[in-house]
Amino acid sequence: MGLIHVCLLNGSQVSLVLIDRSCGYLRFVDTVMKEFSFDPAKVAVTMKYVLNSDLPPITIKSDENVLSYMVLKDMSHDPAKYPIRIEVTTADIEKQPIALSIDVQSNEHGFH
């Protein structure tokens, strides 16, 4: 176990947090949500970082992606290198799927 400095960028907000090397994806997302006081019922976050300017941003979306990022950060020893860019998406409650119950009646030969 050990801690790694991670720089988080959310628009014009910048935050430096300590993340455990063995942190998983859900715990990482939870740290970001708490750091910027996001309500998980209202928003979702996407986390990305740039490895180098010749490549597109890399999205962190799994435990394996977090592990790769932690190994990269551990090698650099620079808190400002590979900052995580946070993209926030507002949850649209009106577009959530609606579950409908269906009343299926059966007769002696099956359903009708």
C-alpha positions in Angstrom: 0.0 0.0 0.0 1.1 3.5 -0.7 -0.3 6.9 -1.8 0.1 8.7 -5.1 -0.6 12.4 -5.8 -3.1 12.8 -8.6 -4.0 16.2 -10.1 -7.7 16.5 -11.0 -8.9 19.1 -13.5 -12.6 20.0 -13.6 -13.0 23.0 -15.9 -11.1 25.8 -14.1 -11.0 23.9 -10.8 -7.8 22.1 -9.9 -7.4 19.7 -7.0 -4.5 17.6 -5.8 -5.6 14.4 -4.1 -3.8 11.3 -2.6 -5.0 8.1 -4.1 -4.0 4.6 -2.8 -2.0 2.6 -5.3 -4.4 -0.3 -4.9 -7.4 1.9 -5.6 -10.1 0.5 -7.9 -12.3 2.3 -10.4 -15.3 2.7 -8.1 -13.3 4.1 -5.3 -11.5 6.5 -7.7 -14.8 7.8 -9.0 -16.1 8.2 -5.5 -13.0 10.2 -4.6 -13.6 12.5 -7.6 -17.3 12.9 -6.7 -16.5 13.9 -3.1 -13.6 16.2 -4.1 -15.8 18.3 -6.3 -19.0 17.8 -4.3 -20.8 16.1 -7.1 -24.1 14.4 -6.4 -23.9 10.9 -7.9 -27.7 10.9 -8.3 -27.5 14.0 -10.6 -24.2 13.7 -12.5 -21.8 11.1 -14.0 -18.1 11.7 -14.5 -15.7 10.6 -17.2 -12.0 10.6 -16.3 -9.3 11.0 -19.0 -5.6 11.8 -19.2 -3.2 12.5 -22.0 -0.2 10.2 -22.3 1.5 12.4 -24.9 0.4 15.0 -27.4 0.5 12.6 -30.4 -2.2 10.3 -28.9 -5.8 10.9 -28.1 -6.8 11.1 -24.4 -7.1 7.8 -22.6 -10.3 7.2 -20.7 -10.2 5.5 -17.3 -13.2 3.2 -17.2 -12.2 0.0 -15.3 -10.0 -1.3 -12.5 -7.3 -2.2 -15.1 -7.3 1.3 -16.5 -6.8 2.7 -12.9 -4.0 0.2 -12.3 -2.2 1.2 -15.5 -2.6 4.9 -14.6 -1.2 4.2 -11.1 1.8 2.4 -12.4 2.4 5.3 -14.9 2.1 7.9 -12.1 4.3 5.9 -9.8 7.1 6.0 -12.4 6.9 9.8 -13.0 7.0 11.0 -9.4 5.6 14.4 -10.6 2.2 15.3 -9.2 1.4 17.6 -12.1 2.3 15.0 -14.8 -0.7 13.2 -16.4 -3.5 15.2 -14.8 -7.0 13.6 -14.9 -9.5 15.7 -16.8 -13.0 15.3 -15.4 -15.9 15.5 -17.8 -19.3 15.9 -16.1 -22.6 14.7 -17.6 -25.9 15.7 -16.1 -28.2 12.8 -15.5 -31.5 13.4 -17.3 -34.1 11.8 -15.1 -36.8 12.3 -17.7 -34.9 10.0 -20.1 -34.5 7.2 -17.7 -36.1 3.9 -18.9 -39.6 3.2 -17.5 -40.5 -0.2 -16.4 -44.0 -1.3 -17.2 -45.8 -4.3 -15.7 -47.7 -6.5 -18.1 -50.6 -8.5 -16.9 -50.5 -11.8 -18.8 -53.5 -14.0 -18.3 -53.5 -17.7 -19.2 -56.1 -20.1 -20.2 -56.1 -23.9 -20.3 -54.3 -23.8 -23.7 -51.6 -21.2 -22.8 -51.5 -17.5 -22.8 -53.8 -15.1 -24.6 
